Amino acid sequence: MTIQWNVEELLFDSLYEAEVWADSIANEMYARLYNGYDTPDYKIAYSLAFRLAEIKEFTIRTARTVDRYQVWVTINS
């Protein structure tokens, strides 16, 4: 499976801002516009992973490099 990444450079000051942003990203991933999200902000990755975990059809994966966080989904059959 090829991952279609959405790569962003946004950094938020608060967890609340990141949660609001992650909600919109989760909707786009649910609509299958892309299946991976790459960000330098751990708050976005954290919020997005928890939002996506609520969707029964998804298996959530996460990874961290030195300065990036990645969240991607696979669809359960």
Contact map, one row per residue, 1 for C-alpha under 8 A:
11100000000000000000000000000000000000000000000000000000000000000000000000000
11110000000000000000000000000000000000000000000000000000000000000000000000000
11111000000000000000000000000000011100000000000000000000000000000000000100000
01111100000000000000000000000000011100000000000000000000000000000000000000000
00111110000000000000000000000000011111000000000000000000000000000000000000000
00011111000000000000000000000000010111000000000000000000000000000000000000000
00001111100000000000000000000000000011100000000000000000000000000000000000000
00000111110000000000000000000000000011110000000000000000000000000000000000000
00000011111000000000000000000000000000111000000000000000000000000000000000000
00000001111100000000000000000000000000111000000000000000000000000000000000000
00000000111110000000000000000000000000011000000000000000000000000000000000000
00000000011111101100000000000000000000001010000000000000000000000000000000000
00000000001111101000000000000000000000000000000000000000000000000000000000000
00000000000111111100000000000000000000000010000000000000000000000000000000000
00000000000111111110000000000000000000000011000000000000000000000000000000000
00000000000001111111000000000000000000000000000000000000000000000000000000000
00000000000111111111100000000000000000000000000000000000000000000000000000000
00000000000101111111110000000000000000000011001000000000000000000000000000000
00000000000000111111111000000000000000000011001100000000000000000000000000000
00000000000000011111111100000000000000000000000000000000000000000000000000000
00000000000000001111111110000000000000000001000000000000000000000000000000000
00000000000000000111111111000000000000000001101100100000000000000000000000000
00000000000000000011111111100000000000000000000100100000000000000000000000000
00000000000000000001111111110000000000000000000000000000000000000000000000000
00000000000000000000111111111000000000000000000100000000000000000000000000000
00000000000000000000011111111100000000000000000100110000000000000000000000000
00000000000000000000001111111110000000000000000000000000000000000000000000000
00000000000000000000000111111111110000000000000000000000000000000000000000000
00000000000000000000000011111111111100000000000000000000000000000000000000000
00000000000000000000000001111111100000000000000000000000000000000000000000000
00000000000000000000000000111111100000000000000000000000000000000000000000000
00000000000000000000000000011111111000000000000000000000000000000000000000000
00000000000000000000000000011111111000000000000000000000000000000000000000000
00111100000000000000000000011001111100000000000000000000000000000000000000000
00111000000000000000000000001001111110000000000000000000000000000000000111000
00111100000000000000000000001000011111000000000000000000000000000000011110000
00001111000000000000000000000000001111100000100000000000000000000000011100000
00001111000000000000000000000000000111110000000000000000000000000001111000000
00000011110000000000000000000000000011111101100000000000000000000001110000000
00000001111000000000000000000000000001111100000000000000000000000011100000000
00000000111100000000000000000000000000111111100000000000000000000001100000000
00000000000000000000000000000000000000111111110000000000000000000001100000000
00000000000101100110000000000000000000001111111000000000000000000000000000000
00000000000000100110110000000000000000101111111100000000000000000000000000000
00000000000000000000010000000000000010101111111110000000000000000000111000000
00000000000000000000000000000000000000000111111111000000000000000000000000000
00000000000000000110010000000000000000000011111111100000000000000000000000000
00000000000000000010011011000000000000000001111111110000000000000000001000000
00000000000000000000000000000000000000000000111111111000000101000000001000000
00000000000000000000000000000000000000000000011111111100000000000000000000000
00000000000000000000011001000000000000000000001111111110000000000000000000000
00000000000000000000000001000000000000000000000111111110010100000000000000000
00000000000000000000000000000000000000000000000011111111011100000000000000000
00000000000000000000000000000000000000000000000001111111000000000000000000000
00000000000000000000000000000000000000000000000000111111110000000000000000000
00000000000000000000000000000000000000000000000000001111111000000000000000000
00000000000000000000000000000000000000000000000000000011111000000000000000111
00000000000000000000000000000000000000000000000000011011111100000000000011110
00000000000000000000000000000000000000000000000000001001111110000000000011110
00000000000000000000000000000000000000000000000010011000011111000000001111000
00000000000000000000000000000000000000000000000000000000001111100000001111000
00000000000000000000000000000000000000000000000010000000000111110000111100000
00000000000000000000000000000000000000000000000000000000000011111000111000000
00000000000000000000000000000000000000000000000000000000000001111111110000000
00000000000000000000000000000000000000000000000000000000000000111111100000000
00000000000000000000000000000000000000000000000000000000000000011111000000000
00000000000000000000000000000000000000010000000000000000000000011111100000000
00000000000000000000000000000000000001111100000000000000000000011111110000000
00000000000000000000000000000000000001111100100000000000000001111011111000000
00000000000000000000000000000000000111100000100000000000000001110001111100000
00000000000000000000000000000000000111000000100110000000000111100000111110000
00100000000000000000000000000000001110000000000000000000000111000000011111000
00000000000000000000000000000000001100000000000000000000011110000000001111100
00000000000000000000000000000000001000000000000000000000011110000000000111110
00000000000000000000000000000000000000000000000000000000111000000000000011111
00000000000000000000000000000000000000000000000000000000111000000000000001111
00000000000000000000000000000000000000000000000000000000100000000000000000111
